[in-house]
Amino acid sequence: MRTGLPEKPTILVIDDTPENLSLMQLLLHDLYLLKGANNGERGLEIAQADPAPDLILLDVCMPNLDGFSTCRLLKANEFTRSIPIIFLTAAQDKRDRLEGLTLGAVDYIVKPYACEEEVLARIKIHLAASRRLGDSSPTGGPVKDADHLGKLVSNDEVLARAASELLLDNLAAPLSPSQLARRLGTNEKRLSAAFHKKYSLPVSTWLREQRLLLAKQLLAETDTPVHSICQHLGYSSAANFSTAFKQRFDCSPRDFRAQVRAEGWGKRTLQS
């Protein structure tokens, strides 16, 4: 029953430490509606429920599915990607903070919480920013319409999408199947099945195609040296890169670039 009072924003706290969940409960319960999850898997389930949370407080260090992996899966799901995420971490490592922000988090709160007023201020700022963004875009803000519940993308599709983004983020040092599965809190068998379901290709075949398509684009649109493209895409040597490129496009990287330049200058194209 509605009272006419403004609805409190909903905050989801994902943290595997009961004491931390209790602390957030004490700190926030007067101002917000709270939901809690003690692991990443449960957090993903709650984030897709109706109504979706307005903001997520996410612990970094959790077993199985850590905070970074949970964030990747949230951002790979079109129904949760717009929910602002603030990481909760005891880590002072700048690399960890940078990784979290790169994944799409809006902020970090460092544990232990030395200043409760700062925690509340950060949450208030990002809730307000998210609300403004949602008001300015028809697709902005968390999904709260129950009609969307039957349209949520499958967990396999989210997993495959997150895996593909993780692969593309690490082209210079390609992840092995076991590394990829571990980073996403799953196993190789499930990841392979999910990937094949979405892309109709094995992970390795999809990655090889993406690397070569990007190589083709860089050769055509930039003056980046061939050896630099080779390194950027994670090939062990220029010879391996050239062989793979020629097998896929029937010409060497240098011949392809020369052909593109010739076509651009109105000269007769090389025979394919």
N, C-alpha and C positions, 0 to 999 in steps of 0.2 A: 504493500500500500504506500503510495507516494504522499508525502507530507507537504510538498511544495518547496521544501528546502533544497538548496543546491546539493547535488550528488557528490559525495566525497570521491576524489580520485582513488583508483585502485593500484596498489603497489605489490608486485610479486618479489619476494625475497628468496633467492636460491643460495643456500649455504648448507654445507654438510655438518656444521658444528651447531648442536642444539643451543648452546649458550649464546651464539651470535644471533640465531633466530629469535631467542627470547629477548635479547637486548634491543633488537630492532622493533619487536612488538611493543616493548615499554616506551621506546622513543617515539614511535610513529602512530600508535593506535588512536590517539585523540584527533589526529588530523586526517588520517587516511584509512581506507579499507585495505586490510592486509591479507595476502595469501602467502603461504610458505611452502617451500620444497627443500628436501634435504639432499637432493642430488640433481644432476643435470637432466637426466631422463624424465623425472617427474616434473621438473620445471618446464620442459618443452611441452608436456601434456597440458599443464595448467595454462601456459601462455596461449594455447590454441582454443581454450574453453571460452564460453560466452558468459559474461562479457570478458573481453581481453583486458589485461592489465594496462594501465596508462604509463607505467614505468617499471623497469626491472632492475633490482639490485642483485648483482651477480658475483658470487665469490669466484676467485681465480683458481685456487688450489682445491680441487675436489678429486676423489678417486674415479676411475673409469672415464667418465665424460667430464673433463675439466671445464673451467669457465671459458677459455678461448674456443674450445670445440663447441660448447653450448651456444656461444655467441655466433659462430659460423653458421650453425644450423638454424638459429633464429633469423639471421639475416638472409639465409637462402630460401626462406618460406615467405611468400608474398603476403601472407596474412599476419605475420609477426615482424617483418623486417622494419617497419616504421616505429616500433615501440622503442623509446629511448632506453639505453642500457648504461647503467653506472656500475663499473667494476668495484668490488670490495676486495682489497688485497693488503697483506702485510708486507709485500715485496716493495723494496725501494729501488729496484732495478729499472733504469730508464728504458731499457730494451723491452721489458714486459709492458710498461705503460704505453710505449709506442706501438707495440703489436696490438694491444687492445684497442687503441684509437684507430689504428689502420683497419681493424676488423669492423669498425662502425660504432664502437662505444662512444658515448658523448662525454664521459668523465670518469675519474677515479676517486674513490674515497679510501684513504689509507687507514688500516687497522693497526693498533687500537684507536678508537675514535676519541681523540684528545679534546675535540671541541664539538659538542652536540649541536650548537648553533650553526656551525659550518656545514654539518651533515644536512640539517634541515634546509639551510639556504641553498645548497647545491640541488637538492631534490626539487625545491620550489622553483628554482630558475629553469631547470630542464623540463619540468611539467608545463610551465608557462610557455616556453619556447616550442614545445611539441604541440600545444594547443593552438598557438598562432599558426604553425605550419599546417596543422590539420584544417584550420578554418580557411586557409588560403588555397588549398588544393582539394579537389573532390575525392582524391584517393589517399590523402594524407591522414595520419593518425591511425591508431590501432583499430582493427575491425571489431565492431560491437554489435553488429546486426545479426540476429539469430539466423536469418535467411542464408548467411554465409557458411553456417556450420556444416552443411552437407557438401560444400564446395571446397573444403580445405584440401590442399594438395596432400598426397600420400606421404608417409614417412620415407618411403623408398625414393620418391622423387626429390624430396628435400635433401636426402642423403647424397644422391647422385649430383645434385646441383652444387651442394657444398663441396663435394669432392672435386668437381671440375674446377671450381673457383680456387680451391687450394692448390691444385696442380698448376694452374695458370700463374698463380702467385709465386711459384717456386720453379720456374722454367730453368733457371741457371743451375739448379741442383735438384733434379727431378726426384720426387719421393718414390720409394719402392711401394708395392702394394701393402706390405705389412706396416710400413711407416704411415701411409695414408689412412689405413683402417684405424691404427692406433690414435692418430690425431683427431679422428672423428668419433672415437669411442665405440667402435664396432669391430667386426671381424672381416677377414678378407672375403669369405664366402658370401656374406650378406652384401658387402659393398659391391662385389662383382655382379651379383644378381640385380641389385638396384641400378647399377650403371648400365648394364645391358638392357634392362627394361626401359630406361629413358632414352638411351642413345643408340640402341641396337648394335653396339660395338663393345668389345673388351676395353678395359681401361687403357691398356698399352697402345692399342690401335687408335683410339680416340686421341690420346696425347700426341702420338706421332703425327697424326693429321693436323692437329692444332699448331704444333711447332712448325711444320712445313708451310702451313698457310700464313702464319705470322712471318716466317722468313721471306716468303714471296712478297708480302706487303712491305716489309722493311726494305727489301731490295728495290722495289718499284717506287716507293715514296720517299726514301731518304738516301743520303749519301754515306750512311754508316758502312764502314769497311766490312768486307765479308767475314774476316776473322773475328770482328767484334760481334757480329750477328751470331756466328757460331758459338761464341762463349756465352752470349746472352740466352741462347736457347738450350744450353746445357749439353752440347755435343762434345765428345771427348777429343775430337780432332777435326781440323778443317777437311781432311780427306773423308772422314765419315759423314760429315755434313754434306759435302759435295755429292757423295755417292747416293745418299738418301734423297737429296733434292732432285738429282738427275733421274732416279728411278721413278719419282712421283711426277715430275713435270717434263721429262724428256729433254732436258738441257741442264747445263751446269749453272750454278748461281751467277757466275760472271757473264755467261752468255745470255742468261735471262735479263740481267740488268742492262746489258748492251742492247738487247732487243727492245726493251722498254724505252730506253733513251732514243733509239733510232725512230721508233714509232712516234714518240713525243715531238721529235724534230721534223716529222713529215718525210722521213727517209723510208726506203723500201725495207719492210720487215724481214727478219730472218725466217728461213723455213723452219717450221715446227717439226 
